[in-house]
Amino acid sequence: MKILVTGGCGFIGTNFIRLHLSEYPTDEIVNLDLLTYAGNPENLKDLESSARYHFVHGDIADAQLVDEVFRTHKIDAVVNFAAESHVDRSIENPQVFLRTNVLGTQTLLEAARRYGVQRFVQISTDEVYGSLGPTGAFSETTPLAPRSPYSASKAAADHLVKAYYHTYGLPALITRCSNNYGPYQYPEKLLPLSIINMLHNREIPVYGDGMQRREWLHVSDHCRGIELVLHKGRVGEVYNIGGVNEKPNIEVLRALLSIMGKPESLLVHVQDRPGHDRRYAIDATKIRTELGWEPRVTFEKGLESTVKWYLDNHGWWERIISGEFKQYYERMYGNRPRLT
């Protein structure tokens, strides 16, 4: 197949592209990425010379460019990772989230419909379900109840995907995952930010009492789940992918401190985020029973390997923090969308 991966220079997209090209040696991937602040072309620099990897710099909301990509590359399937995804940024500037996450998704869906793609997989989030009480877990039938501009934009995109399946018969599927962690995650997220701050003995901000509970999923397990949905999932269906590692944020940070040999005095409680969801938990029974997916990476091993990756890749995150990778991008691709 020739697969269009959008947002492939981001955290999960990067890991998915690497996994797919290694496991499907006859497939090709076209990576469409706008390279906003979290899209790093350095993530896939070693693939630039491969005949099986094609990079396109551009916006998924640019209908003309998206049409050109589908027409030029004869796309068979789409995996849509492209999204604005940071909740704090959505609170500060909701409009850009609506453009990318809603209009961008609709633009891709329309092109996929016109060109008759075989599969369209929308990568969503458990945040569309809202906040849980102290017990229970989100299933695929849980009503959507988003509570931030980010999660509302993702819920709207999910509704559009469902609408294109029911109205036009587009062979679309949706995956909703719990908190991802692992290599290549942008340093504004909890784990990489905390690892880097701990390395420099800086204070670690903890929202409120730190007892917000999240379920942690290693990015490699998530990408394997996406592959199963892409190849074997039932069209029109939603599949939850969860790591079965539900922990309070404060406990995760203390585990990091232990791995890195740092004192708990680095943790500093700050004012909680507006509308901060208290608890998420995923019921992944459906993908387990239908597709045979199981998480392989335990949280303890995953956390240790994640810390090791950031410690072994100082140059990667130091260039992000300094802005050097933006200069690399400008040298490589200029300021205009480019089709290659």
C-alpha positions in Angstrom: 0.0 0.0 0.0 0.9 3.7 -0.3 -0.2 5.3 3.0 -0.6 8.9 3.7 0.5 9.7 7.3 -0.4 13.2 8.4 1.6 14.8 11.2 4.3 12.2 10.8 7.1 14.4 12.2 5.3 14.5 15.5 5.8 12.2 18.5 3.3 9.3 17.7 3.5 9.8 13.9 7.3 9.4 13.9 7.1 6.2 15.9 4.3 4.8 13.6 6.3 5.6 10.4 9.3 3.8 11.7 7.3 0.8 12.8 5.4 0.5 9.6 8.3 0.8 7.2 10.2 -1.9 9.2 7.3 -4.3 9.3 5.9 -3.8 5.7 8.9 -3.7 3.4 6.9 -3.2 0.2 4.7 -0.3 1.5 5.5 3.4 0.9 4.6 6.3 3.2 3.8 9.9 2.3 4.3 12.1 5.3 2.3 15.3 5.2 3.3 17.7 8.0 3.0 21.4 8.4 6.0 21.4 10.8 4.5 23.5 13.4 6.4 23.9 16.7 6.0 20.2 17.6 6.8 18.8 14.2 10.5 18.0 14.0 11.9 16.8 10.6 15.0 15.6 12.4 13.0 12.7 13.8 13.0 11.1 10.3 16.1 12.5 8.8 17.7 9.1 8.3 14.7 8.1 6.0 15.0 11.1 3.6 17.0 9.1 1.1 14.6 6.1 1.1 12.5 5.6 -2.0 9.8 4.3 0.3 9.5 7.6 2.2 8.2 10.8 0.8 7.9 14.1 2.8 5.4 16.8 1.9 5.5 20.1 3.8 2.0 21.4 4.1 -1.3 22.0 5.9 -4.0 19.4 6.1 -6.5 22.2 5.9 -5.1 23.3 2.5 -7.6 21.6 0.1 -5.6 22.3 -3.0 -2.4 20.8 -1.6 -4.2 17.8 -0.1 -5.9 17.1 -3.5 -2.5 17.3 -5.2 -1.0 14.8 -2.7 -3.8 12.3 -3.3 -3.7 12.7 -7.0 0.1 12.6 -7.4 0.8 9.8 -5.0 -2.3 7.6 -5.6 -3.0 7.1 -1.9 -4.5 3.8 -0.7 -4.9 4.6 3.0 -4.8 7.5 5.4 -3.7 7.6 9.1 -4.4 11.0 10.4 -2.2 12.0 13.4 -2.1 15.7 12.4 -3.5 17.7 15.3 -2.9 20.5 17.7 -2.8 18.5 20.9 -1.6 20.5 23.9 -4.5 21.4 26.3 -2.8 24.5 27.8 -2.2 25.9 24.3 -5.9 25.3 23.4 -6.9 27.3 26.4 -4.7 30.2 25.2 -5.7 30.0 21.5 -8.6 27.8 20.6 -9.0 29.0 17.0 -5.9 27.2 15.7 -7.2 23.9 17.2 -10.5 24.3 15.3 -8.7 24.9 12.0 -6.3 22.0 12.2 -8.4 19.4 14.1 -11.8 20.1 12.6 -11.4 21.8 9.2 -8.2 19.8 8.5 -9.8 16.5 9.2 -12.8 17.4 7.0 -10.4 18.3 4.2 -8.7 15.0 4.4 -12.0 13.1 4.6 -13.3 14.8 1.5 -10.1 14.0 -0.5 -10.2 10.4 0.7 -13.9 10.1 -0.4 -13.1 11.6 -3.9 -10.1 9.4 -4.5 -11.7 6.2 -3.1 -9.1 5.3 -0.4 -9.4 1.8 1.1 -8.9 2.8 4.7 -9.1 6.1 6.7 -7.9 5.8 10.4 -8.5 8.8 12.6 -6.2 9.0 15.6 -8.2 10.4 18.5 -7.9 10.6 22.3 -9.6 9.5 25.5 -10.0 13.1 26.4 -13.1 13.3 24.1 -15.0 11.3 26.8 -14.5 13.9 29.5 -13.7 13.2 33.1 -14.4 10.0 35.1 -15.4 9.5 38.7 -13.3 7.4 41.0 -14.4 4.1 39.4 -15.2 2.8 35.9 -13.6 3.2 32.5 -14.3 4.7 29.1 -15.7 2.2 26.6 -16.3 2.9 22.9 -20.0 3.6 23.7 -19.3 6.2 26.4 -21.0 9.5 25.3 -18.5 12.2 24.3 -18.3 15.0 26.8 -15.2 17.1 26.1 -14.2 19.7 28.6 -11.4 21.7 26.9 -11.1 23.4 23.5 -8.6 20.7 22.5 -10.8 17.8 23.4 -13.9 19.5 21.9 -12.1 19.9 18.6 -11.1 16.2 18.6 -14.6 15.2 19.4 -15.9 17.3 16.5 -13.4 15.6 14.2 -14.6 12.2 15.4 -18.2 13.1 14.6 -17.1 14.1 11.1 -15.3 10.8 10.5 -18.5 9.0 11.6 -20.6 11.2 9.3 -18.4 10.4 6.3 -18.7 6.7 7.0 -22.5 6.8 7.4 -23.3 9.3 4.7 -20.7 8.4 2.0 -19.7 4.9 2.9 -16.1 6.0 3.5 -14.2 3.0 5.1 -13.2 5.0 8.1 -12.2 3.9 11.6 -11.3 5.8 14.8 -8.8 4.9 17.6 -8.8 6.6 21.0 -5.8 6.2 23.2 -4.7 6.9 26.7 -1.6 9.0 27.6 1.3 8.1 25.4 4.9 8.2 26.4 8.2 7.2 24.9 10.9 8.5 22.5 10.6 11.6 20.4 7.9 13.2 22.6 8.0 17.0 22.4 9.5 18.5 25.6 6.4 20.4 26.7 4.6 17.2 27.7 4.8 15.9 31.3 7.4 13.2 31.1 10.0 14.7 28.8 9.6 18.1 30.5 10.1 16.6 33.9 13.0 14.4 32.8 14.8 17.5 31.4 14.0 19.6 34.4 15.2 16.9 36.8 18.4 16.5 34.8 19.1 20.2 35.5 17.8 20.1 39.1 15.0 22.5 38.2 11.6 22.7 39.9 8.9 20.4 38.5 5.5 22.1 38.3 2.7 19.9 39.6 -0.9 21.0 38.9 -3.1 21.2 42.0 -2.6 18.3 44.3 -1.1 16.1 41.6 -3.8 13.4 42.1 -5.2 13.6 38.5 -5.2 10.0 37.4 -4.1 9.0 33.8 -3.6 5.7 32.1 -0.2 5.4 30.5 0.5 3.7 27.2 3.9 3.2 25.6 4.0 4.7 22.1 5.2 1.4 20.6 2.1 -0.4 22.0 -0.1 2.3 20.7 1.4 2.1 17.2 1.0 -1.7 17.1 -2.7 -1.2 18.0 -3.1 1.3 15.1 -1.5 -1.1 12.7 -4.1 -3.8 13.7 -6.9 -1.4 13.3 -5.6 -0.2 9.9 -5.3 -3.8 8.6 -8.0 -5.7 10.5 -10.4 -3.3 12.1 -14.1 -3.2 11.2 -14.9 -0.1 9.2 -17.1 2.4 10.9 -15.9 1.2 14.4 -14.1 2.9 17.2 -11.3 1.1 19.1 -10.0 2.2 22.4 -6.3 1.6 23.0 -5.3 1.7 26.7 -2.2 0.8 28.6 -3.7 -0.6 31.8 -1.3 1.6 33.8 -3.6 4.0 35.7 -1.6 6.2 38.1 -1.8 9.6 39.7 0.5 12.2 38.1 2.3 12.7 41.4 3.1 9.0 41.6 4.5 9.1 38.0 6.7 12.0 39.0 8.0 10.3 42.1 8.9 7.3 40.0 10.9 9.5 37.7 12.7 11.1 40.7 13.6 7.6 41.9 15.0 6.5 38.5 17.0 9.7 38.2 18.1 9.8 41.8 16.6 13.2 42.5 15.0 14.6 45.7 11.2 15.1 46.0 11.9 18.7 47.0 12.0 19.4 43.2 8.2 19.0 43.0 6.4 22.3 43.3 2.6 22.5 43.4 1.1 25.2 41.2 -2.4 26.4 40.5 -4.5 23.8 38.7 -5.3 24.1 35.0 -8.9 25.5 34.3 -11.3 22.6 33.6 -8.6 20.0 34.4 -10.1 16.5 34.0 -9.6 14.5 37.2 -9.4 11.0 35.9 -9.2 9.0 32.6 -9.3 5.2 32.2 -9.7 3.2 29.1 -11.6 -0.1 28.6 -9.6 -1.8 25.8 -11.6 -5.0 25.8 -12.8 -4.5 22.2 -9.4 -4.3 20.5 -8.2 -7.2 22.7 -11.0 -9.6 21.9 -11.5 -8.6 18.2 -7.9 -8.0 17.1 -5.8 -9.7 19.6 -3.9 -6.6 20.8 -2.2 -6.6 24.2 0.3 -4.1 25.6 3.8 -5.5 25.7 5.7 -2.7 27.6 5.1 -2.5 31.4 5.0 1.0 32.8 8.1 0.4 34.9 10.2 -0.8 32.0 8.7 1.8 29.7 9.5 4.6 32.1 13.1 3.4 32.5 13.6 3.1 28.7 12.1 6.6 28.2 14.4 8.2 30.7 17.3 6.4 29.0 16.3 7.6 25.6 16.2 11.3 26.7 19.5 10.9 28.5 21.1 9.3 25.4 19.7 11.9 23.1 20.7 15.2 24.6 21.3 16.7 21.2 17.8 16.0 20.0 16.0 17.9 22.8 18.7 20.5 23.2 18.2 21.6 19.6 14.5 21.8 20.1 14.9 24.0 23.2 17.4 26.2 21.4 15.4 26.4 18.2 18.1 24.9 16.1 15.9 22.4 14.4 13.7 25.2 13.1 16.8 26.5 11.3 17.3 23.1 9.9 13.7 23.0 8.6 14.1 26.4 7.0 17.3 25.4 5.2 15.6 22.2 4.0 12.2 23.3 3.1 12.0 27.1 3.0 8.8 28.8 4.1 6.4 27.4 1.5 4.6 24.0 1.3 6.6 21.6 -0.8 5.5 18.5 -2.6 8.2 15.8 -3.1 
